[in-house]
Amino acid sequence: MGTLTNKRILLGVTGGIAAYKSADTVRRLREAGAEVRVVMTAGAAEFITALTLQAVSGHPVHQQLLDTGAEAGMGHIELARWADAVLVAPASANFMARLAQGRADDLLSAVCLATESPVAVAPAMNQQMWSNAATQANLATLKKNSIGIFGPAEGSQACGEVGPGRMLEPTELVALVSDLFASGELDGLTVVVTAGPTWEAVDPVRGLTNRSSGKMGYAVAEAAVEAGARVILISGPTSLPDPERAHTIRVESAQEMHDAVHAHIADADIFIGVAAVADYRPTQIAKDKIKKTQEKMTLDLERTPDILASVAALKPAPFTVGFAAETENLEQHARQKLATKNLDIVAANRVGADLGFGTDENSLLLVEPAAVTELPMQPKARLARALIAHVAARYRAKHSAKVHTLRRP
Ligand SMILES: Cc1cc2nc3c(=O)[nH]c(=O)nc-3n(C[C@H](O)[C@H](O)[C@H](O)COP(=O)(O)O)c2cc1C
């Protein structure tokens, strides 16, 4: 089961008896780490109050499509873009019919049509309604349209009948939503990721560092875990918790990061250097706190080891991805770095006031010898997933190309 940390899940609730379980579904999704927003149909509001779902989700519940107030805040297109996945649970027979027809005359149907993210429904209805040829035809259409179908289960129903049509339990739904994010693109591979800044001590209490928060590197590590990789995250000082299911190693200086990387790189198929490693460090670290005795002082600095270049120079080298934080001439600098360090991909991002470091959103320009791909501004978790999908595709292409070369007589 994948984790839902940093995932934005839009829960659609429609008008069925099982709507009473929606509050628990929200709670379980949040326990799994997701941020949850709820959209209710008018039918659902007859079964459970918006107030309950607002209280458990921590956000106002969205109900109206044609509402000027809502459109000024988070309207249907924003909700569709916001969601990393949409789960409709319970999904009524009526809602399945609307979704199968591609209707957009209520907020939830419109969001489902407008989103690029995966949509799944958890049907819940009387067993006759489920078995009805019309519902089964709608089901077939939804499957054909790549809508995930979670359940239904069989058993005793609220109406007193027994048969298929019970909604899956909230814990089962959470497990299935988590699986939506488990791509398997990096199954069986080991990925080493560096993240965060480094700290180059000047004396026991002072040091040189930078504004990297580690958010992007941690998101990349999490996305690689989701894609099925064994992940070793080597992190400089950050205030972020260790990502679940990655092996996290905490270091301070560029030298420590270099040594930790080289202690683990022999196992790595892919190396992604996201850390903002200091280029220079003091030539000497003062044993005691430096006193304020002079008007001016000069720090003597020397180069730190170049971790990316040292990994790319290994024989054999893992598939190597470097990050480049630039304030100007993004592609030009990235291309230079690609060539001089012999990397497979440089992921360049613009940094500066309110951009890149510490923020929750970012964009990337992926520069490769024969291609440039733009990943537009989006939350770092989603951006990291797009990056991992790109890296996985390029890694597979490179390695299948190698197999072809070896096989050629
Ligand atoms: C007491 C009651 C319980 C209902 N339970 C269900 C149900 O479990 N599943 C279902 O598909 N429809 C059920 N319905 C019918 C839906 O509420 C009805 O089709 C409604 O239009 C659904 O609207 P919506 O899909 O926009 O939420 C029930 C109706 C009533 C009066």
The ligand as a MOL file (V3000), in Angstrom:
LIG
                    3D

  0  0  0     0  0            999 V3000
M  V30 BEGIN CTAB
M  V30 COUNTS 31 33 0 0 0
M  V30 BEGIN ATOM
M  V30 1 C -33.7500 6.6320 1.8220 0
M  V30 2 C -33.0540 6.6110 0.4920 0
M  V30 3 C -31.9220 5.8960 0.3360 0
M  V30 4 C -31.2470 5.8280 -0.8850 0
M  V30 5 N -30.1110 5.1050 -1.0090 0
M  V30 6 C -29.5070 5.0240 -2.1890 0
M  V30 7 C -28.3260 4.2540 -2.3330 0
M  V30 8 O -27.8310 3.6660 -1.3830 0
M  V30 9 N -27.7260 4.2150 -3.5540 0
M  V30 10 C -28.2440 4.8560 -4.6280 0
M  V30 11 O -27.6440 4.7650 -5.7190 0
M  V30 12 N -29.3360 5.6130 -4.5150 0
M  V30 13 C -29.9840 5.7090 -3.3220 0
M  V30 14 N -31.1190 6.4580 -3.2170 0
M  V30 15 C -31.5770 7.2420 -4.3880 0
M  V30 16 C -30.7660 8.5010 -4.5480 0
M  V30 17 O -30.7810 9.2570 -3.3670 0
M  V30 18 C -31.2720 9.3270 -5.7280 0
M  V30 19 O -31.0710 8.6160 -6.9180 0
M  V30 20 C -30.6140 10.6970 -5.8110 0
M  V30 21 O -31.1540 11.3630 -6.9230 0
M  V30 22 C -29.1090 10.5820 -5.9720 0
M  V30 23 O -28.5850 11.8570 -6.2410 0
M  V30 24 P -27.0520 12.1320 -6.4770 0
M  V30 25 O -26.5450 11.0310 -7.3410 0
M  V30 26 O -27.0140 13.4420 -7.1600 0
M  V30 27 O -26.4160 12.2070 -5.1630 0
M  V30 28 C -31.7820 6.5330 -2.0010 0
M  V30 29 C -32.9410 7.2790 -1.8300 0
M  V30 30 C -33.5840 7.3110 -0.6060 0
M  V30 31 C -34.8400 8.1090 -0.4640 0
M  V30 END ATOM
M  V30 BEGIN BOND
M  V30 1 1 1 2
M  V30 2 1 2 3
M  V30 3 2 2 30
M  V30 4 2 3 4
M  V30 5 1 4 5
M  V30 6 1 4 28
M  V30 7 2 5 6
M  V30 8 1 6 7
M  V30 9 1 6 13
M  V30 10 2 7 8
M  V30 11 1 7 9
M  V30 12 1 9 10
M  V30 13 2 10 11
M  V30 14 1 10 12
M  V30 15 2 12 13
M  V30 16 1 13 14
M  V30 17 1 14 15
M  V30 18 1 14 28
M  V30 19 1 15 16
M  V30 20 1 16 17
M  V30 21 1 16 18
M  V30 22 1 18 19
M  V30 23 1 18 20
M  V30 24 1 20 21
M  V30 25 1 20 22
M  V30 26 1 22 23
M  V30 27 1 23 24
M  V30 28 2 24 25
M  V30 29 1 24 26
M  V30 30 1 24 27
M  V30 31 2 28 29
M  V30 32 1 29 30
M  V30 33 1 30 31
M  V30 END BOND
M  V30 END CTAB
M  END
